[in-house]
Amino acid sequence: MSKTNKYTKPVAFVRLIGFLILGGMMFLFRANRTSLMYIIPAAMFALLIGLIALDLFMYLFRRKMLLHVSIRKIDKMSGVEFEQYLKLLYEKKGYKVKLTPGSNDYGADLILTKGNDKIAVQAKRYRSKVPESAVQQVIAAREYYHADRAAVVTNSLYTDAAKKLAKECRVMLINRFTLGEDF
């Protein structure tokens, strides 16, 4: 399952329209070889440059929008949007971040690396307290991904059982009040 959000769909649509226009221009160029022989390639090149600039603008806009959000907006994110937010957040902190597949992720949503340190992260965008099952999942992920450390990151809080298990198994718990702090 691909991890997409509401910001990727408009960009894909604009790209599709741009490529359809580009294809139409190429068809016209092949069908009518008149004085437009020089104008059409120049227009196609300008359109291609415009699409690249639009992609760059949308990428930078998404980054800025995701990095400057309040906890209330984070609470309204989907799980995938929360994972993408964490990806950008930890990239900004100097980590190399890999998002795991949407399913069969073996208990980790992100794998962070900085130098020789590798951290398996389970992201939980919850409305209620995060249970100990999230800690169990990231413990398995730490082993599966051969990570040095494990963490559960949430916009919420943790149950007492989750806190106890995390302490015993050396799992870092990041909650809504410590979200954004370094490990």
C-alpha positions as CSV (number, residue, x, y, z in Angstrom):
1,M,0.0,0.0,0.0
2,S,1.4,3.3,-1.0
3,K,1.5,6.1,1.6
4,T,-0.2,9.1,0.1
5,N,-2.0,12.1,1.6
6,K,-4.3,14.9,0.5
7,Y,-1.4,17.0,-0.9
8,T,-0.1,14.3,-3.4
9,K,-3.4,14.0,-5.3
10,P,-3.6,17.6,-6.7
11,V,0.1,17.4,-7.8
12,A,-0.5,14.1,-9.6
13,F,-3.6,15.6,-11.3
14,V,-1.6,18.7,-12.5
15,R,1.2,16.5,-13.7
16,L,-1.3,14.4,-15.7
17,I,-2.9,17.5,-17.3
18,G,0.5,18.8,-18.2
19,F,1.6,15.5,-19.8
20,L,-1.7,15.4,-21.7
21,I,-1.1,18.9,-23.1
22,L,2.5,17.9,-23.9
23,G,1.3,14.8,-25.7
24,G,-1.3,16.8,-27.6
25,M,1.3,19.3,-28.7
26,M,3.6,16.5,-29.9
27,F,0.6,15.0,-31.9
28,L,0.0,18.4,-33.5
29,F,3.7,18.8,-34.3
30,R,3.7,15.4,-36.1
31,A,0.4,16.1,-37.9
32,N,1.1,19.6,-39.2
33,R,4.7,20.4,-40.2
34,T,4.3,24.1,-41.0
35,S,5.8,27.2,-39.6
36,L,4.9,25.9,-36.1
37,M,7.9,23.6,-36.4
38,Y,10.0,25.9,-34.0
39,I,7.2,27.2,-31.9
40,I,5.8,23.9,-30.7
41,P,9.1,22.5,-29.4
42,A,9.7,25.8,-27.5
43,A,6.2,25.7,-26.0
44,M,6.7,22.0,-25.0
45,F,10.0,22.9,-23.4
46,A,8.4,25.8,-21.5
47,L,5.6,23.6,-20.3
48,L,8.0,21.0,-19.1
49,I,10.0,23.6,-17.2
50,G,6.7,24.9,-15.7
51,L,5.7,21.4,-14.5
52,I,9.1,21.0,-12.9
53,A,8.8,24.4,-11.2
54,L,5.2,23.5,-10.0
55,D,6.4,20.2,-8.6
56,L,9.2,21.9,-6.7
57,F,6.8,24.6,-5.4
58,M,4.3,22.0,-4.2
59,Y,7.1,20.0,-2.5
60,L,8.3,23.0,-0.6
61,F,4.8,24.1,0.2
62,R,3.9,20.6,1.7
63,R,7.1,20.6,3.8
64,K,6.4,24.1,5.2
65,M,2.7,23.3,5.9
66,L,3.5,20.0,7.6
67,L,6.4,21.3,9.7
68,H,4.4,24.3,11.1
69,V,1.3,22.7,12.6
70,S,-0.2,22.9,16.0
71,I,-1.0,19.9,18.1
72,R,-4.7,20.4,17.3
73,K,-3.9,20.0,13.6
74,I,-1.8,17.0,14.3
75,D,-4.8,15.5,16.2
76,K,-6.9,15.9,13.0
77,M,-4.3,14.2,10.7
78,S,-4.8,10.7,9.3
79,G,-2.3,8.1,10.4
80,V,-0.4,8.4,7.0
81,E,-0.3,12.2,7.3
82,F,1.1,11.8,10.9
83,E,3.8,9.5,9.6
84,Q,4.8,11.9,6.8
85,Y,4.8,14.8,9.4
86,L,7.2,12.7,11.5
87,K,9.4,12.0,8.5
88,L,9.8,15.7,7.7
89,L,10.3,16.5,11.4
90,Y,13.1,14.0,11.9
91,E,14.7,14.8,8.6
92,K,14.9,18.4,9.8
93,K,16.7,17.1,12.9
94,G,19.3,15.5,10.7
95,Y,18.1,11.9,10.5
96,K,17.9,9.9,7.3
97,V,14.3,8.6,7.4
98,K,12.8,5.6,5.6
99,L,9.0,5.1,5.6
100,T,8.1,1.4,5.8
101,P,5.4,-0.1,3.6
102,G,1.8,0.6,4.6
103,S,1.1,-3.0,5.5
104,N,3.5,-5.8,6.6
105,D,5.7,-3.2,8.3
106,Y,6.7,-5.6,11.1
107,G,5.9,-3.0,13.8
108,A,7.7,0.1,12.6
109,D,6.4,2.9,10.5
110,L,9.7,4.8,10.2
111,I,13.4,3.8,10.3
112,L,15.6,6.6,11.4
113,T,19.4,6.6,11.0
114,K,22.0,9.1,12.1
115,G,25.6,8.0,11.8
116,N,25.7,4.4,13.1
117,D,22.5,4.8,15.2
118,K,19.4,3.1,13.9
119,I,16.0,3.7,15.5
120,A,12.7,1.8,14.7
121,V,9.8,4.1,15.2
122,Q,6.1,3.1,15.6
123,A,3.9,6.2,14.9
124,K,0.5,6.2,16.7
125,R,-1.9,9.1,15.9
126,Y,-4.5,8.3,18.5
127,R,-7.5,9.9,20.2
128,S,-7.1,7.8,23.4
129,K,-4.2,6.5,25.3
130,V,-1.8,4.3,23.4
131,P,-1.8,0.7,24.7
132,E,1.1,-1.7,25.4
133,S,0.5,-3.4,22.0
134,A,2.3,-0.5,20.3
135,V,5.3,-1.1,22.5
136,Q,5.2,-4.8,21.7
137,Q,5.1,-4.0,18.0
138,V,8.1,-1.8,18.1
139,I,10.1,-4.3,20.2
140,A,9.6,-6.8,17.3
141,A,10.5,-4.1,14.8
142,R,13.7,-3.3,16.6
143,E,14.8,-6.9,16.1
144,Y,13.4,-7.3,12.6
145,Y,15.1,-4.1,11.3
146,H,18.3,-4.7,13.4
147,A,17.9,-1.3,15.0
148,D,19.9,-0.1,18.0
149,R,16.9,1.6,19.6
150,A,13.1,1.6,19.5
151,A,10.5,4.4,20.0
152,V,6.8,4.9,19.9
153,V,5.8,8.4,18.9
154,T,2.2,9.6,19.5
155,N,0.1,12.7,19.5
156,S,-1.6,11.3,22.6
157,L,-0.5,9.7,25.9
158,Y,0.3,6.2,27.0
159,T,-1.4,3.7,29.3
160,D,0.4,2.7,32.5
161,A,0.9,-0.8,31.1
162,A,2.6,0.7,28.0
163,K,4.9,2.8,30.2
164,K,5.9,-0.2,32.3
165,L,6.6,-2.4,29.3
166,A,8.6,0.4,27.6
167,K,10.7,0.9,30.7
168,E,11.5,-2.8,31.0
169,C,12.3,-3.2,27.3
170,R,14.2,0.1,26.8
171,V,11.7,1.6,24.4
172,M,11.5,5.4,24.2
173,L,8.0,6.9,24.5
174,I,7.4,10.3,22.9
175,N,4.0,11.8,23.7
176,R,2.1,15.0,22.7
177,F,4.1,17.1,25.2
178,T,7.5,15.8,24.0
179,L,6.7,15.5,20.3
180,G,9.5,17.2,18.4
181,E,12.2,16.6,20.9
182,D,15.2,14.6,19.9
183,F,15.7,11.0,21.1
